[in-house]
């Protein structure tokens, strides 16, 4: 049976993971590769939408710096689906994500994704050890794809207060 202390500690961890994920998304949206890379463990990894990989903070920083220097990527709109404490020091976060072009107002359905974050607690704070951004193609299930796009569009409008 869970005691009050355990429940409080778990809620603190859930809040910390939500904050960490929000910082990750905000760092992307602000095109801040330094802040983004700092959220990872020293040996953390990313797997991008196109399957590209970067391992370690320096590689993550270099990878994103190149993207941000040459492009103005769309902004993420996200919704957390699940936070699962796998152990007292390991957490899995799953979310859905859409992207809105910087000067746009609509989710680009072709860039919808399922995101997974594995984070570990190091010295009383969580850091990301793996971030994976997988296309939400829903092959043969157009209704599911449309439903996700609509949900993310509503989230975008809610965030913008429109």
C-alpha positions as a Python dict, from the first residue, in 0.01 Angstrom:
ca = {
    (1, 'X'): (0, 0, 0),
    (2, 'X'): (128, 344, -94),
    (3, 'X'): (194, 579, 197),
    (4, 'X'): (155, 960, 190),
    (5, 'X'): (531, 1017, 156),
    (6, 'X'): (556, 782, -141),
    (7, 'X'): (257, 946, -311),
    (8, 'X'): (409, 1291, -258),
    (9, 'X'): (746, 1182, -393),
    (10, 'X'): (583, 1021, -697),
    (11, 'X'): (378, 1337, -767),
    (12, 'X'): (697, 1544, -741),
    (13, 'X'): (861, 1313, -995),
    (14, 'X'): (562, 1335, -1231),
    (15, 'X'): (571, 1715, -1207),
    (16, 'X'): (947, 1716, -1271),
    (17, 'X'): (902, 1501, -1582),
    (18, 'X'): (624, 1722, -1714),
    (19, 'X'): (848, 2025, -1665),
    (20, 'X'): (1145, 1850, -1830),
    (21, 'X'): (937, 1760, -2136),
    (22, 'X'): (798, 2114, -2159),
    (23, 'X'): (1155, 2249, -2146),
    (24, 'X'): (1252, 2011, -2428),
    (25, 'X'): (964, 2124, -2649),
    (26, 'X'): (1019, 2492, -2564),
    (27, 'X'): (1390, 2459, -2648),
    (28, 'X'): (1299, 2324, -2991),
    (29, 'X'): (1033, 2590, -3044),
    (30, 'X'): (1280, 2863, -2943),
    (31, 'X'): (1549, 2704, -3164),
    (32, 'X'): (1787, 2690, -2866),
    (33, 'X'): (2018, 2394, -2927),
    (34, 'X'): (2223, 2467, -2615),
    (35, 'X'): (1922, 2456, -2382),
    (36, 'X'): (1792, 2147, -2563),
    (37, 'X'): (2117, 1951, -2531),
    (38, 'X'): (2154, 2047, -2163),
    (39, 'X'): (1836, 1850, -2082),
    (40, 'X'): (2011, 1520, -2169),
    (41, 'X'): (2242, 1293, -1977),
    (42, 'X'): (2601, 1313, -2098),
    (43, 'X'): (2540, 996, -2302),
    (44, 'X'): (2180, 1075, -2397),
    (45, 'X'): (2046, 1010, -2747),
    (46, 'X'): (1786, 1145, -2987),
    (47, 'X'): (1617, 969, -3276),
    (48, 'X'): (1459, 1219, -3509),
    (49, 'X'): (1147, 1207, -3723),
    (50, 'X'): (1354, 1099, -4024),
    (51, 'X'): (1546, 835, -3829),
    (52, 'X'): (1858, 1048, -3782),
    (53, 'X'): (2039, 992, -3455),
    (54, 'X'): (2266, 1196, -3232),
    (55, 'X'): (2439, 1057, -2925),
    (56, 'X'): (2576, 1259, -2638),
    (57, 'X'): (2516, 1625, -2554),
    (58, 'X'): (2777, 1757, -2797),
    (59, 'X'): (2641, 1559, -3091),
    (60, 'X'): (2284, 1660, -3002),
    (61, 'X'): (2392, 2024, -2981),
    (62, 'X'): (2581, 2006, -3312),
    (63, 'X'): (2293, 1828, -3486),
    (64, 'X'): (2034, 2083, -3377),
    (65, 'X'): (2262, 2382, -3429),
    (66, 'X'): (2296, 2275, -3793),
    (67, 'X'): (1920, 2244, -3832),
    (68, 'X'): (1848, 2578, -3666),
    (69, 'X'): (2123, 2758, -3861),
    (70, 'X'): (1986, 2646, -4199),
    (71, 'X'): (1613, 2620, -4133),
    (72, 'X'): (1328, 2770, -3938),
    (73, 'X'): (1157, 2446, -3837),
    (74, 'X'): (792, 2430, -3748),
    (75, 'X'): (691, 2459, -3383),
    (76, 'X'): (574, 2160, -3182),
    (77, 'X'): (228, 2135, -3030),
    (78, 'X'): (220, 1842, -2788),
    (79, 'X'): (-4, 1650, -2555),
    (80, 'X'): (126, 1409, -2293),
    (81, 'X'): (-49, 1072, -2306),
    (82, 'X'): (131, 884, -2029),
    (83, 'X'): (395, 917, -1760),
    (84, 'X'): (506, 585, -1620),
    (85, 'X'): (751, 553, -1334),
    (86, 'X'): (950, 243, -1426),
    (87, 'X'): (1158, 261, -1108),
    (88, 'X'): (1237, 528, -851),
    (89, 'X'): (1498, 667, -1093),
    (90, 'X'): (1362, 586, -1442),
    (91, 'X'): (1057, 735, -1612),
    (92, 'X'): (886, 685, -1949),
    (93, 'X'): (685, 970, -2098),
    (94, 'X'): (474, 921, -2409),
    (95, 'X'): (316, 1208, -2599),
    (96, 'X'): (164, 1300, -2932),
    (97, 'X'): (296, 1594, -3129),
    (98, 'X'): (200, 1803, -3425),
    (99, 'X'): (385, 2083, -3596),
    (100, 'X'): (269, 2428, -3701),
    (101, 'X'): (484, 2621, -3950),
    (102, 'X'): (633, 2934, -3791),
    (103, 'X'): (401, 3165, -3985),
    (104, 'X'): (110, 2920, -3998),
    (105, 'X'): (-203, 2853, -3799),
    (106, 'X'): (-274, 2491, -3886),
    (107, 'X'): (-121, 2161, -3779),
    (108, 'X'): (63, 1996, -4068),
    (109, 'X'): (-87, 1646, -4054),
    (110, 'X'): (213, 1501, -4241),
    (111, 'X'): (441, 1579, -3947),
    (112, 'X'): (229, 1435, -3666),
    (113, 'X'): (437, 1216, -3438),
    (114, 'X'): (442, 992, -3137),
    (115, 'X'): (714, 1097, -2896),
    (116, 'X'): (881, 889, -2628),
    (117, 'X'): (1114, 1014, -2356),
    (118, 'X'): (1311, 796, -2118),
    (119, 'X'): (1451, 1000, -1832),
    (120, 'X'): (1674, 903, -1542),
    (121, 'X'): (1723, 1071, -1209),
    (122, 'X'): (2079, 1187, -1157),
    (123, 'X'): (2164, 1376, -838),
    (124, 'X'): (1800, 1447, -750),
    (125, 'X'): (1696, 1573, -1096),
    (126, 'X'): (1572, 1402, -1407),
    (127, 'X'): (1761, 1419, -1736),
    (128, 'X'): (1665, 1267, -2070),
    (129, 'X'): (1855, 958, -2176),
    (130, 'X'): (1647, 891, -2490),
    (131, 'X'): (1409, 1101, -2697),
    (132, 'X'): (1242, 942, -2997),
    (133, 'X'): (1014, 1123, -3241),
    (134, 'X'): (831, 870, -3461),
    (135, 'X'): (598, 960, -3751),
    (136, 'X'): (230, 900, -3671),
    (137, 'X'): (154, 775, -4022),
    (138, 'X'): (-133, 542, -3923),
    (139, 'X'): (-101, 353, -4253),
    (140, 'X'): (-444, 246, -4373),
    (141, 'X'): (-617, 426, -4083),
    (142, 'X'): (-700, 770, -4217),
    (143, 'X'): (-970, 824, -3953),
    (144, 'X'): (-710, 783, -3676),
    (145, 'X'): (-476, 1027, -3851),
    (146, 'X'): (-754, 1285, -3891),
    (147, 'X'): (-862, 1239, -3531),
    (148, 'X'): (-506, 1304, -3405),
    (149, 'X'): (-470, 1610, -3626),
    (150, 'X'): (-800, 1749, -3497),
    (151, 'X'): (-699, 1684, -3136),
    (152, 'X'): (-364, 1859, -3186),
    (153, 'X'): (-530, 2151, -3369),
    (154, 'X'): (-764, 2194, -3071),
    (155, 'X'): (-463, 2184, -2835),
    (156, 'X'): (-290, 2449, -3048),
    (157, 'X'): (-596, 2673, -3037),
    (158, 'X'): (-630, 2620, -2660),
    (159, 'X'): (-263, 2716, -2610),
    (160, 'X'): (-311, 3030, -2817),
    (161, 'X'): (-639, 3119, -2649),
    (162, 'X'): (-832, 3117, -2976),
}
